Amino acid sequence: TSVAPASPPRQPSPPQKLVLPKFREQAVRDYCKWLESKVTNEAYKDDFQKICDVTLDNHLDLELILEDPDPNLFVK
């Protein structure tokens, strides 16, 4: 029986710089509206709006969330 050699562990690729062509808080609002447009269920839409509110209330933006995601921030 032959065994394939173990491949070296993969290193995660570094996060790419997010380029936002508008004010950061507006980018959060626009992204939330885009998410809402992708669902028909009103409960989902309400939850996306809550996530948007939490994001803005904590002075976060899409780049900060991408760099250091903390899903616990959005869980009650």
C-alpha positions in Angstrom: 0.0 0.0 0.0 1.4 3.4 -0.9 0.6 6.5 1.1 0.6 9.9 -0.4 3.0 12.3 1.3 1.3 14.8 3.6 1.0 18.2 2.1 2.3 21.1 4.1 -0.4 23.0 6.1 -1.9 25.8 4.1 -1.4 29.3 5.5 -4.5 31.5 5.4 -4.1 34.2 2.8 -3.8 37.7 4.2 -7.0 39.7 4.1 -7.3 42.0 1.1 -7.7 45.7 1.6 -11.3 46.6 1.1 -11.7 49.7 -1.1 -14.9 51.7 -0.3 -15.7 54.4 -2.8 -17.9 56.3 -0.3 -18.2 57.2 3.3 -17.8 54.1 5.5 -21.1 54.4 7.3 -22.9 54.8 4.1 -21.2 51.7 2.7 -22.6 49.8 5.8 -26.1 51.1 5.1 -25.9 50.3 1.4 -24.6 46.8 2.1 -27.5 46.2 4.5 -30.0 47.4 2.0 -28.4 45.1 -0.6 -28.7 42.1 1.8 -32.4 43.0 2.5 -33.0 43.1 -1.3 -31.8 39.5 -1.5 -34.6 38.0 0.7 -38.4 38.1 0.8 -38.9 37.2 4.4 -39.6 40.3 6.5 -38.0 38.7 9.6 -34.7 38.3 7.7 -35.0 42.0 6.5 -35.6 43.1 10.1 -32.6 41.1 11.3 -30.4 42.7 8.6 -31.5 46.1 9.8 -30.7 45.2 13.4 -27.2 44.1 12.3 -26.8 47.4 10.5 -27.8 49.3 13.6 -25.4 47.4 15.8 -22.6 47.9 13.3 -23.1 51.6 13.2 -23.8 52.0 16.9 -20.4 50.4 17.6 -18.7 52.7 15.0 -17.7 49.7 12.9 -17.4 49.6 9.1 -17.1 46.9 6.5 -13.3 47.0 6.5 -13.1 46.6 10.3 -15.5 43.7 10.2 -13.5 42.0 7.4 -10.2 42.5 9.3 -11.4 41.3 12.7 -14.8 39.5 12.4 -16.6 39.0 15.8 -19.9 37.3 15.3 -20.6 37.5 19.0 -21.1 41.2 18.6 -24.3 40.5 16.8 -25.7 37.8 19.1 -27.9 38.5 22.1 
